Amino acid sequence: MRQYFLGLDNGGTVAKAAIFDGAGTEIGVASANVPFHTPQPGFAERDMLGMWKSNCDIIREVLRQTGTDPSSIAGVGCTGHGKGLYLWGKDHSPAYQGIVSTDTRAWEYPLRWQNDGTASRVFSKTFQKILACQPVSLLAWFRDHNPDVLKKVRWVFEAKDYIRFMLTGEAGAEITDYSGSGLMNIRDRCFDRELLNEYGLGDFFDALPPPLRSTDMAGKISAKAAETTGLIEGTPVAGGMFDIDACAIASGIVDPGNICVVAGTWSINEYVSPQPVIDGSVMMNSLFCLPEYYLIEESSPTSAGNYEWFLNCFLEKETFKAKADSASVYEEAEQMASAILPNQCDLVFLPFLFGSNYNPEARASFVGFSVTHTKAHMIRAVLEGIAFSHKTHLEKLLTQFRKNRTDDPVIRLSGGATKSKLWTQIMADIFGLPIETVTVSEPGALGAAMSAAVASGYYQDAREAVRHMVHLTDQLSPNLENVRIYERKYLLYQDIAASLDHVWSEFRY
């Protein structure tokens, strides 16, 4: 019987289940919205049991849709957004709502720890800057604002580790995810009670699940999960990986020669290195799914989520027209934006709806409106502004990348931008670098499925899985004339962001 691998990808707004064969061919995909709500400004929460039900529904749907015999699923792998917080209670139910990675309620804690010296003390173990959306900050917020929740906690989960727990009944802390949480000693690759004590969180050491690796077999589909998902009891389940690792491995990133850019809710920009970058010039070092490498990362919640918001809020008429034409509003928007050339759009968009790579209190903004501007200009400005935010991160990575290499990297792009030829070209022109994309529509789910292919014994290791399962498009080169135009516009983008930096605190009310 032909063998298949199931990848589950739980992002910030959508859950996806995709089936792949051993050659990396995407057999089918099912998805469901798993919305978050905002009970207060800065909060981003979701129903954990509703999230699990959505996963069960899409697993059944992708099996039905593709006609796949559940007994042919040789392994399951999970991926999902990092950061955020999913608390499981001692009473075998959620201890609180799930918190997604765009939550900013704990914004004060990174600043407090920076000012009191905690951040500098823990850096020798964590190799990363502290973010408001990391579990470490969120746990500190609960300790100070809602301690009754923490009294109920048995396990501190990340998104995909919670789903894997529901599939298997086995708690585990897969290290690519937890190494980005602020809770793990990355230097020694372990959890560390002394590290938690630095944050005043030592009491939660026993709530951290046992560590495991991406390609470990973390458990098997339980009888209960088999009943709700349609999978076969006893099917192997891999440790899985953080979605930024999943997209990197699905893009064939197995050595330091390329940079991976993921345009999702978050702007993810990353490469792998045998050594961490510990001079403080980059935001994050975490453990990669290939154990010989660290993942060097620059990121912020400033990417395609901004575009989705804009289309939902301002393109109601175009959405209606696209549905009538059996098309997508994204296609309609791309057609509108393509009519505006780079030198015709002097409108600048700051993509800070969910946060910023400049200031945690920054807001999204259009700057430069005149009576000549249209929706088409606005669409193009949003696409360009998101690419400029990525470029801000890439410049920091390239400074480190070029210390050990004389050649420029090829960008391996994944996420929402890859579905748009126009946006991919804008990215290439703004970055001034060639771009390749993966051929599957769901690279995150593919990376998760690759972990399952290794954990189940189908492939010996992740490198072998990459050789067989990853397929890339031809390179897209930057347009040199547009590169020069965007170099000038990028300076304007930076000036605007810097000039508004001092006003954001006045919006706090």
Summary of the structure (lengths in Angstrom):
residues: 509
radius of gyration: 21.8
end to end distance: 61.3
largest distance: 63.9
contacts: 1891
relative contact order: 0.13
helix: 43%
strand: 21%
